[in-house]
Amino acid sequence: NPPVRVFAHGWWTVEGEKMSKSLGNVVDPFEMVDLYGIDAFRYFLLREVPFGHDGDFSELAMAQRINSDLANDLGNLLSRSLQMIDKFRGCDLPATYTPTELDKEIEALAEHTFGEMNELMERFAFDDALKCLWAFISRANKYIDETAPWVLAKDEAAKDRLAEVLYNLVESITIGACLLKSFLPETADRILAQLNAGMREYDNLDKFGLYENGNKVTDKPEILFARLDAKEIMPKIDAIREAQKAEFEAEQKALGELPETTE
């Protein structure tokens, strides 16, 4: 049978120019993985440009994605949550959970995110699927500011509510990590390990409140993504480009020394 779907990617340019060894601007995936990490590079390629469309790569855009989306949004959500659980609960989460209206809003968004991402992935809209997931991650970050766990921790009468808020955060991050698995597999595993949670069945990713009650998260959180400093990255990029130019010049020189062929 003929194929029902054909996967066709677009063309990539580099800062508006075609890739060329003579310019030293060829983006070697293996070099990018060594420089940024495999998940960060994968995230950029999937998030930056709609699949099938032409795209443009730049070191600045790459750094902005890592700093804004991965380090600030995702990384800070996990780090802040784990630190508060450690400080206020000794890494122990509550044995009961009774959602408030605000909590139910987060639950509804989790269910919507799963359904929306399902539909987008069917259309290979990977960039929009990640946008949808990041809207959920951003909402979880906002939830921290709305509930202010550090204020609840000062009120003995609010200790149960504090525990519920922290549980809500861990449940949100767990669902987010499971949805992220298809895009950033190594990062998803690292998140779940720090939460002491396992990968959930796909059909359960629209269900909120499955994190095991009374579980303990790690007391030694790890940074998911370090912020990038252009001053540190650009010398490495310049070295890669100079090496490409040197290789190109060596190839041209070798070709020039070959004897001419005759028929």
Helices and strands as residue ranges (DSSP letters): E 12-14, H 29-36, H 38-48, E 55-57, H 59-65, I 66-75, H 76-89, H 101-122, H 126-147, H 149-152, G 156-158, H 159-180, H 185-195, G 202-204, H 230-257
